[in-house]
């Protein structure tokens, strides 16, 4: 996983909605095709889907 992907994965959890949206948009575009970092990020992504409210 390169630094750009890592940064966007981190930014998904930002308190700033604009930063979150930019990260989400970037990652969605990247994953239109298979990516080599999917399994590396999977647990983190699933954890982020858990409702904390």
PDB file of N, CA, C and O in Angstrom:
ATOM      1  N   UNK A   1       0.856  -1.166   0.000  1.00  0.00           N
ATOM      2  CA  UNK A   1       0.000   0.000   0.000  1.00  0.00           C
ATOM      3  C   UNK A   1       0.907   1.236   0.000  1.00  0.00           C
ATOM      4  O   UNK A   1       1.845   1.333   0.791  1.00  0.00           O
ATOM      5  N   UNK A   2       0.612   2.166  -0.893  1.00  0.00           N
ATOM      6  CA  UNK A   2       1.448   3.359  -0.943  1.00  0.00           C
ATOM      7  C   UNK A   2       0.965   4.418   0.053  1.00  0.00           C
ATOM      8  O   UNK A   2      -0.095   4.281   0.664  1.00  0.00           O
ATOM      9  N   UNK A   3       1.758   5.461   0.198  1.00  0.00           N
ATOM     10  CA  UNK A   3       1.459   6.502   1.190  1.00  0.00           C
ATOM     11  C   UNK A   3       0.167   7.249   0.883  1.00  0.00           C
ATOM     12  O   UNK A   3      -0.539   7.666   1.801  1.00  0.00           O
ATOM     13  N   UNK A   4      -0.148   7.421  -0.387  1.00  0.00           N
ATOM     14  CA  UNK A   4      -1.371   8.132  -0.765  1.00  0.00           C
ATOM     15  C   UNK A   4      -2.602   7.357  -0.313  1.00  0.00           C
ATOM     16  O   UNK A   4      -3.528   7.938   0.253  1.00  0.00           O
ATOM     17  N   UNK A   5      -2.617   6.068  -0.555  1.00  0.00           N
ATOM     18  CA  UNK A   5      -3.746   5.233  -0.125  1.00  0.00           C
ATOM     19  C   UNK A   5      -3.840   5.248   1.395  1.00  0.00           C
ATOM     20  O   UNK A   5      -4.930   5.401   1.946  1.00  0.00           O
ATOM     21  N   UNK A   6      -2.709   5.092   2.077  1.00  0.00           N
ATOM     22  CA  UNK A   6      -2.697   5.105   3.541  1.00  0.00           C
ATOM     23  C   UNK A   6      -3.294   6.410   4.075  1.00  0.00           C
ATOM     24  O   UNK A   6      -4.093   6.394   5.011  1.00  0.00           O
ATOM     25  N   UNK A   7      -2.906   7.524   3.485  1.00  0.00           N
ATOM     26  CA  UNK A   7      -3.422   8.826   3.910  1.00  0.00           C
ATOM     27  C   UNK A   7      -4.926   8.901   3.732  1.00  0.00           C
ATOM     28  O   UNK A   7      -5.630   9.374   4.624  1.00  0.00           O
ATOM     29  N   UNK A   8      -5.431   8.442   2.596  1.00  0.00           N
ATOM     30  CA  UNK A   8      -6.872   8.491   2.356  1.00  0.00           C
ATOM     31  C   UNK A   8      -7.626   7.549   3.292  1.00  0.00           C
ATOM     32  O   UNK A   8      -8.721   7.883   3.745  1.00  0.00           O
ATOM     33  N   UNK A   9      -7.072   6.401   3.585  1.00  0.00           N
ATOM     34  CA  UNK A   9      -7.711   5.496   4.547  1.00  0.00           C
ATOM     35  C   UNK A   9      -7.766   6.144   5.934  1.00  0.00           C
ATOM     36  O   UNK A   9      -8.761   6.007   6.645  1.00  0.00           O
ATOM     37  N   UNK A  10      -6.713   6.838   6.311  1.00  0.00           N
ATOM     38  CA  UNK A  10      -6.711   7.549   7.594  1.00  0.00           C
ATOM     39  C   UNK A  10      -7.723   8.688   7.587  1.00  0.00           C
ATOM     40  O   UNK A  10      -8.404   8.927   8.584  1.00  0.00           O
ATOM     41  N   UNK A  11      -7.819   9.385   6.465  1.00  0.00           N
ATOM     42  CA  UNK A  11      -8.709  10.541   6.367  1.00  0.00           C
ATOM     43  C   UNK A  11     -10.187  10.174   6.394  1.00  0.00           C
ATOM     44  O   UNK A  11     -11.027  11.029   6.676  1.00  0.00           O
ATOM     45  N   UNK A  12     -10.515   8.936   6.108  1.00  0.00           N
ATOM     46  CA  UNK A  12     -11.914   8.495   6.186  1.00  0.00           C
ATOM     47  C   UNK A  12     -12.452   8.705   7.603  1.00  0.00           C
ATOM     48  O   UNK A  12     -13.650   8.923   7.783  1.00  0.00           O
ATOM     49  N   UNK A  13     -11.584   8.640   8.595  1.00  0.00           N
ATOM     50  CA  UNK A  13     -12.003   8.795   9.992  1.00  0.00           C
ATOM     51  C   UNK A  13     -11.850  10.223  10.513  1.00  0.00           C
ATOM     52  O   UNK A  13     -11.980  10.462  11.713  1.00  0.00           O
ATOM     53  N   UNK A  14     -11.581  11.156   9.632  1.00  0.00           N
ATOM     54  CA  UNK A  14     -11.425  12.558  10.037  1.00  0.00           C
ATOM     55  C   UNK A  14     -12.730  13.118  10.592  1.00  0.00           C
ATOM     56  O   UNK A  14     -13.816  12.669  10.223  1.00  0.00           O
ATOM     57  N   UNK A  15     -12.615  14.089  11.469  1.00  0.00           N
ATOM     58  CA  UNK A  15     -13.795  14.794  11.972  1.00  0.00           C
ATOM     59  C   UNK A  15     -14.294  15.829  10.965  1.00  0.00           C
ATOM     60  O   UNK A  15     -15.416  16.323  11.080  1.00  0.00           O
ATOM     61  N   UNK A  16     -13.466  16.152   9.986  1.00  0.00           N
ATOM     62  CA  UNK A  16     -13.813  17.134   8.956  1.00  0.00           C
ATOM     63  C   UNK A  16     -14.530  16.426   7.806  1.00  0.00           C
ATOM     64  O   UNK A  16     -13.947  15.572   7.139  1.00  0.00           O
ATOM     65  N   UNK A  17     -15.774  16.779   7.582  1.00  0.00           N
ATOM     66  CA  UNK A  17     -16.580  16.133   6.547  1.00  0.00           C
ATOM     67  C   UNK A  17     -16.011  16.269   5.151  1.00  0.00           C
ATOM     68  O   UNK A  17     -16.131  15.346   4.345  1.00  0.00           O
ATOM     69  N   UNK A  18     -15.392  17.406   4.844  1.00  0.00           N
ATOM     70  CA  UNK A  18     -14.809  17.594   3.513  1.00  0.00           C
ATOM     71  C   UNK A  18     -13.626  16.660   3.297  1.00  0.00           C
ATOM     72  O   UNK A  18     -13.460  16.091   2.219  1.00  0.00           O
ATOM     73  N   UNK A  19     -12.816  16.510   4.321  1.00  0.00           N
ATOM     74  CA  UNK A  19     -11.673  15.594   4.228  1.00  0.00           C
ATOM     75  C   UNK A  19     -12.171  14.166   4.061  1.00  0.00           C
ATOM     76  O   UNK A  19     -11.639  13.411   3.247  1.00  0.00           O
ATOM     77  N   UNK A  20     -13.192  13.794   4.832  1.00  0.00           N
ATOM     78  CA  UNK A  20     -13.779  12.457   4.703  1.00  0.00           C
ATOM     79  C   UNK A  20     -14.289  12.228   3.290  1.00  0.00           C
ATOM     80  O   UNK A  20     -14.016  11.185   2.696  1.00  0.00           O
ATOM     81  N   UNK A  21     -15.024  13.185   2.748  1.00  0.00           N
ATOM     82  CA  UNK A  21     -15.596  13.021   1.416  1.00  0.00           C
ATOM     83  C   UNK A  21     -14.509  12.881   0.361  1.00  0.00           C
ATOM     84  O   UNK A  21     -14.605  12.019  -0.512  1.00  0.00           O
ATOM     85  N   UNK A  22     -13.479  13.714   0.428  1.00  0.00           N
ATOM     86  CA  UNK A  22     -12.392  13.628  -0.554  1.00  0.00           C
ATOM     87  C   UNK A  22     -11.705  12.264  -0.484  1.00  0.00           C
ATOM     88  O   UNK A  22     -11.372  11.674  -1.512  1.00  0.00           O
ATOM     89  N   UNK A  23     -11.499  11.772   0.732  1.00  0.00           N
ATOM     90  CA  UNK A  23     -10.872  10.457   0.900  1.00  0.00           C
ATOM     91  C   UNK A  23     -11.768   9.362   0.339  1.00  0.00           C
ATOM     92  O   UNK A  23     -11.302   8.480  -0.382  1.00  0.00           O
ATOM     93  N   UNK A  24     -13.048   9.420   0.668  1.00  0.00           N
ATOM     94  CA  UNK A  24     -14.010   8.431   0.178  1.00  0.00           C
ATOM     95  C   UNK A  24     -14.059   8.442  -1.344  1.00  0.00           C
ATOM     96  O   UNK A  24     -14.012   7.389  -1.980  1.00  0.00           O
ATOM     97  N   UNK A  25     -14.155   9.633  -1.926  1.00  0.00           N
ATOM     98  CA  UNK A  25     -14.225   9.768  -3.377  1.00  0.00           C
ATOM     99  C   UNK A  25     -12.972   9.191  -4.040  1.00  0.00           C
ATOM    100  O   UNK A  25     -13.068   8.475  -5.037  1.00  0.00           O
ATOM    101  N   UNK A  26     -11.817   9.499  -3.493  1.00  0.00           N
ATOM    102  CA  UNK A  26     -10.562   8.988  -4.039  1.00  0.00           C
ATOM    103  C   UNK A  26     -10.524   7.460  -3.984  1.00  0.00           C
ATOM    104  O   UNK A  26     -10.189   6.802  -4.970  1.00  0.00           O
ATOM    105  N   UNK A  27     -10.872   6.905  -2.822  1.00  0.00           N
ATOM    106  CA  UNK A  27     -10.825   5.452  -2.663  1.00  0.00           C
ATOM    107  C   UNK A  27     -11.850   4.749  -3.548  1.00  0.00           C
ATOM    108  O   UNK A  27     -11.574   3.669  -4.072  1.00  0.00           O
ATOM    109  N   UNK A  28     -13.010   5.336  -3.719  1.00  0.00           N
ATOM    110  CA  UNK A  28     -14.018   4.747  -4.608  1.00  0.00           C
ATOM    111  C   UNK A  28     -13.503   4.694  -6.044  1.00  0.00           C
ATOM    112  O   UNK A  28     -13.701   3.697  -6.738  1.00  0.00           O
ATOM    113  N   UNK A  29     -12.851   5.753  -6.487  1.00  0.00           N
ATOM    114  CA  UNK A  29     -12.295   5.764  -7.849  1.00  0.00           C
ATOM    115  C   UNK A  29     -11.177   4.736  -7.988  1.00  0.00           C
ATOM    116  O   UNK A  29     -11.084   4.043  -9.002  1.00  0.00           O
ATOM    117  N   UNK A  30     -10.334   4.642  -6.971  1.00  0.00           N
ATOM    118  CA  UNK A  30      -9.235   3.671  -7.004  1.00  0.00           C
ATOM    119  C   UNK A  30      -9.745   2.239  -7.075  1.00  0.00           C
ATOM    120  O   UNK A  30      -9.121   1.389  -7.710  1.00  0.00           O
ATOM    121  N   UNK A  31     -10.866   1.968  -6.432  1.00  0.00           N
ATOM    122  CA  UNK A  31     -11.360   0.592  -6.351  1.00  0.00           C
ATOM    123  C   UNK A  31     -12.344   0.233  -7.458  1.00  0.00           C
ATOM    124  O   UNK A  31     -13.033  -0.783  -7.372  1.00  0.00           O
ATOM    125  N   UNK A  32     -12.414   1.056  -8.489  1.00  0.00           N
ATOM    126  CA  UNK A  32     -13.212   0.668  -9.658  1.00  0.00           C
ATOM    127  C   UNK A  32     -12.576  -0.526 -10.358  1.00  0.00           C
ATOM    128  O   UNK A  32     -13.239  -1.254 -11.096  1.00  0.00           O
ATOM    129  N   UNK A  33     -11.305  -0.713 -10.122  1.00  0.00           N
ATOM    130  CA  UNK A  33     -10.548  -1.864 -10.608  1.00  0.00           C
ATOM    131  C   UNK A  33      -9.963  -2.571  -9.381  1.00  0.00           C
ATOM    132  O   UNK A  33      -9.818  -1.950  -8.328  1.00  0.00           O
ATOM    133  N   UNK A  34      -9.629  -3.850  -9.501  1.00  0.00           N
ATOM    134  CA  UNK A  34      -9.014  -4.542  -8.360  1.00  0.00           C
ATOM    135  C   UNK A  34      -7.743  -3.819  -7.889  1.00  0.00           C
ATOM    136  O   UNK A  34      -6.974  -3.294  -8.695  1.00  0.00           O
ATOM    137  N   UNK A  35      -7.547  -3.807  -6.589  1.00  0.00           N
ATOM    138  CA  UNK A  35      -6.370  -3.162  -6.008  1.00  0.00           C
ATOM    139  C   UNK A  35      -5.580  -4.178  -5.191  1.00  0.00           C
ATOM    140  O   UNK A  35      -6.150  -5.113  -4.627  1.00  0.00           O
ATOM    141  N   UNK A  36      -4.273  -3.988  -5.132  1.00  0.00           N
ATOM    142  CA  UNK A  36      -3.427  -4.951  -4.426  1.00  0.00           C
ATOM    143  C   UNK A  36      -3.431  -4.753  -2.910  1.00  0.00           C
ATOM    144  O   UNK A  36      -2.896  -5.589  -2.182  1.00  0.00           O
ATOM    145  N   UNK A  37      -4.015  -3.677  -2.428  1.00  0.00           N
ATOM    146  CA  UNK A  37      -4.019  -3.387  -0.997  1.00  0.00           C
ATOM    147  C   UNK A  37      -5.341  -3.749  -0.310  1.00  0.00           C
ATOM    148  O   UNK A  37      -5.501  -3.473   0.879  1.00  0.00           O
ATOM    149  N   UNK A  38      -6.263  -4.342  -1.010  1.00  0.00           N
ATOM    150  CA  UNK A  38      -7.594  -4.619  -0.451  1.00  0.00           C
ATOM    151  C   UNK A  38      -7.526  -5.485   0.812  1.00  0.00           C
ATOM    152  O   UNK A  38      -8.154  -5.156   1.818  1.00  0.00           O
ATOM    153  N   UNK A  39      -6.781  -6.573   0.769  1.00  0.00           N
ATOM    154  CA  UNK A  39      -6.722  -7.460   1.932  1.00  0.00           C
ATOM    155  C   UNK A  39      -5.970  -6.807   3.085  1.00  0.00           C
ATOM    156  O   UNK A  39      -6.265  -7.067   4.252  1.00  0.00           O
ATOM    157  N   UNK A  40      -5.016  -5.977   2.763  1.00  0.00           N
ATOM    158  CA  UNK A  40      -4.255  -5.272   3.790  1.00  0.00           C
ATOM    159  C   UNK A  40      -5.143  -4.287   4.561  1.00  0.00           C
ATOM    160  O   UNK A  40      -4.946  -4.078   5.758  1.00  0.00           O
ATOM    161  N   UNK A  41      -6.102  -3.693   3.885  1.00  0.00           N
ATOM    162  CA  UNK A  41      -6.963  -2.672   4.489  1.00  0.00           C
ATOM    163  C   UNK A  41      -8.309  -3.219   4.957  1.00  0.00           C
ATOM    164  O   UNK A  41      -9.061  -2.504   5.620  1.00  0.00           O
ATOM    165  N   UNK A  42      -8.626  -4.465   4.629  1.00  0.00           N
ATOM    166  CA  UNK A  42      -9.978  -4.999   4.843  1.00  0.00           C
ATOM    167  C   UNK A  42     -10.468  -4.869   6.285  1.00  0.00           C
ATOM    168  O   UNK A  42     -11.548  -4.325   6.513  1.00  0.00           O
ATOM    169  N   UNK A  43      -9.704  -5.354   7.258  1.00  0.00           N
ATOM    170  CA  UNK A  43     -10.152  -5.320   8.655  1.00  0.00           C
ATOM    171  C   UNK A  43     -10.416  -3.889   9.118  1.00  0.00           C
ATOM    172  O   UNK A  43     -11.386  -3.626   9.828  1.00  0.00           O
ATOM    173  N   UNK A  44      -9.564  -2.991   8.720  1.00  0.00           N
ATOM    174  CA  UNK A  44      -9.725  -1.581   9.076  1.00  0.00           C
ATOM    175  C   UNK A  44     -10.996  -0.995   8.463  1.00  0.00           C
ATOM    176  O   UNK A  44     -11.718  -0.245   9.121  1.00  0.00           O
ATOM    177  N   UNK A  45     -11.264  -1.331   7.225  1.00  0.00           N
ATOM    178  CA  UNK A  45     -12.461  -0.827   6.544  1.00  0.00           C
ATOM    179  C   UNK A  45     -13.714  -1.375   7.211  1.00  0.00           C
ATOM    180  O   UNK A  45     -14.659  -0.628   7.463  1.00  0.00           O
ATOM    181  N   UNK A  46     -13.731  -2.661   7.496  1.00  0.00           N
ATOM    182  CA  UNK A  46     -14.894  -3.276   8.142  1.00  0.00           C
ATOM    183  C   UNK A  46     -15.115  -2.657   9.526  1.00  0.00           C
ATOM    184  O   UNK A  46     -16.253  -2.374   9.901  1.00  0.00           O
ATOM    185  N   UNK A  47     -14.060  -2.451  10.269  1.00  0.00           N
ATOM    186  CA  UNK A  47     -14.177  -1.831  11.591  1.00  0.00           C
ATOM    187  C   UNK A  47     -14.812  -0.441  11.486  1.00  0.00           C
ATOM    188  O   UNK A  47     -15.597  -0.045  12.348  1.00  0.00           O
ATOM    189  N   UNK A  48     -14.471   0.286  10.441  1.00  0.00           N
ATOM    190  CA  UNK A  48     -15.024   1.619  10.234  1.00  0.00           C
ATOM    191  C   UNK A  48     -16.499   1.614   9.890  1.00  0.00           C
ATOM    192  O   UNK A  48     -17.157   2.650   9.983  1.00  0.00           O
ATOM    193  N   UNK A  49     -17.030   0.472   9.497  1.00  0.00           N
ATOM    194  CA  UNK A  49     -18.447   0.373   9.158  1.00  0.00           C
ATOM    195  C   UNK A  49     -19.324   0.187  10.389  1.00  0.00           C
ATOM    196  O   UNK A  49     -20.546   0.312  10.305  1.00  0.00           O
ATOM    197  N   UNK A  50     -18.720  -0.104  11.512  1.00  0.00           N
ATOM    198  CA  UNK A  50     -19.470  -0.336  12.738  1.00  0.00           C
ATOM    199  C   UNK A  50     -20.049   0.968  13.261  1.00  0.00           C
ATOM    200  O   UNK A  50     -19.334   1.960  13.406  1.00  0.00           O
ATOM    201  N   UNK A  51     -21.334   0.962  13.541  1.00  0.00           N
ATOM    202  CA  UNK A  51     -22.010   2.146  14.073  1.00  0.00           C
ATOM    203  C   UNK A  51     -21.575   2.354  15.521  1.00  0.00           C
ATOM    204  O   UNK A  51     -21.660   1.435  16.337  1.00  0.00           O
ATOM    205  N   UNK A  52     -21.114   3.545  15.834  1.00  0.00           N
ATOM    206  CA  UNK A  52     -20.620   3.823  17.179  1.00  0.00           C
ATOM    207  C   UNK A  52     -21.581   4.691  17.972  1.00  0.00           C
ATOM    208  O   UNK A  52     -21.193   5.245  19.001  1.00  0.00           O
ATOM    209  N   UNK A  53     -22.811   4.826  17.530  1.00  0.00           N
ATOM    210  CA  UNK A  53     -23.751   5.708  18.215  1.00  0.00           C
ATOM    211  C   UNK A  53     -24.643   4.972  19.038  1.00  0.00           C
ATOM    212  O   UNK A  53     -25.505   5.558  19.692  1.00  0.00           O
TER     213      UNK A  53
END
